[in-house]
Amino acid sequence: MFWLIGAVLILFVIWKLYNEEENPLDRLPGPKSWPIVGSAFSFLGPPYDDLFARMLGFPKLYGYRSVEKIFNRRILHVYNVEDIEIILAHSRNITKNKPYDFLKPWLGAGLLISTGNKWHRRRKILTPTFHFNILRNFSKVFEEKSRNLVRKLKNLPDGNVDVLSVIGDFTLNTICETAMGTQLDRDKSTSAVQYKDTIKKIGKQVISRLTKFWLHSDLLFYQTSMGKEFTRNLVIAHSFADNVISERKKKRTDQEDVSLVENIDDTARESSKRRLALLDLLIEAENNGEIDELP
């Protein structure tokens, strides 16, 4: 009986794949696509960290617009500035694709992943974050971290260097300081070091899962060793972030309880004493009942 149900399901899937509507993206060039599976098998060979180099070679092979088909899903690659500008400037088609679902357990349904009214509402809440004076404060952090990065690169030994690892560290340091007010490069505590290492592991696991289509199902993924390790890493990452939020709330003085949005200019003038982070605005939004800590 079960084999009959399984056979019917397989036939139904094959029928759906063969009878899908014509898609205009199929007219674009791209890697060879086989019936039903598309280019899925091309992901089985090279390791996931070779994907970037592979995609950099697409313009020479297929031009500045190409498509990869994985089963019934199409992945559009664009490489020219005009196409990228259209995509990034579009405020309506903001629904993220399936791979972003892999980030939800880590990042929640925040501004990066949410869509529709939820996205527009949260984007409006965060608009004050992009005030000129706040961005000017951030630019100081960017400059400091960039100078540190240059010094780090100059002091590296001769020979081949894993630049991605070095730049990744400084990028994470910059994001954490501007977003959470946490200086990971100066914090040598066990929790900070563990957090940095965990974030790197999560990033690799998400990319690795993306290249293995049989792990796209949550039901299968979380039964694997990678899925179980991913769950353990999430506990560490979320615990560190929760502690940062709690500490940031405790440090808010009576003077800082005045509306941050209405006193951005004053905050910028006082930036030498205490820099404003994105987290400060989020805490104020929470106090105003506009958001909560839940994803």
Beta strands, then each sheet from edge to edge (+ up, - down):
strand 1: 65-70
strand 2: 73-78
sheet 1: 1+ 2-
end
